[in-house]
């Protein structure tokens, strides 16, 4: 499965990452932990992390749908 992360408009490059379901779960858990311990700072960075988290959730749901 290809997971695509489309950055905010300021960052026009697209990034495609291929991950197994287990790798995606680990990545998702890392993002969740990072958001929980967010020290503050640039709100655009937090928005980008939120976008990554949303895309990983979507990809995990796709995996769950494919498994059924």
C-alpha positions in Angstrom: 0.0 0.0 0.0 1.2 3.5 -0.8 0.6 6.1 1.8 0.6 9.6 0.5 1.2 12.7 2.6 0.2 15.9 0.9 1.9 18.7 2.7 0.5 22.2 3.2 0.6 24.7 0.3 3.8 26.2 1.6 5.5 22.9 0.9 4.6 21.9 -2.6 6.5 18.5 -2.7 4.5 15.3 -2.4 5.9 12.4 -0.5 4.8 8.7 -1.1 5.8 6.1 1.5 5.1 2.4 1.2 4.6 0.7 4.6 3.3 -2.6 5.9 0.3 -2.6 8.1 2.5 -3.1 11.2 4.9 -0.3 10.2 1.9 2.0 9.7 0.5 1.2 13.1 3.9 2.0 14.7 4.1 5.2 12.8 0.6 6.1 13.8 1.4 5.4 17.5 4.5 7.6 17.3 2.4 10.5 15.9 -0.2 10.0 18.7 2.5 10.0 21.3 4.1 13.1 19.9 0.8 15.0 19.8 0.1 14.0 23.4 3.4 15.5 24.5 3.4 18.4 22.1 5.6 21.1 23.7 4.0 24.0 21.8 5.6 26.1 19.2 4.8 26.8 15.5 1.1 26.1 15.0 1.8 25.2 11.4 4.0 22.4 12.5 1.2 21.1 14.7 -1.2 21.3 11.8 1.2 19.3 9.6 1.4 16.6 12.3 -2.4 16.6 12.6 -2.6 16.1 8.8 -0.1 13.2 9.0 -2.1 11.7 11.8 -5.3 12.0 9.8 -3.7 10.3 6.7 -2.3 7.4 8.8 -5.8 6.9 10.3 -7.3 6.8 6.8 -4.6 4.3 5.7 -5.2 2.1 8.7 -9.0 2.1 7.9 -8.2 1.1 4.4 -6.1 -1.8 5.7 -9.0 -2.8 8.0 -11.4 -2.7 5.0 -9.1 -4.8 2.9 -8.8 -7.4 5.6 -12.6 -8.0 5.7 
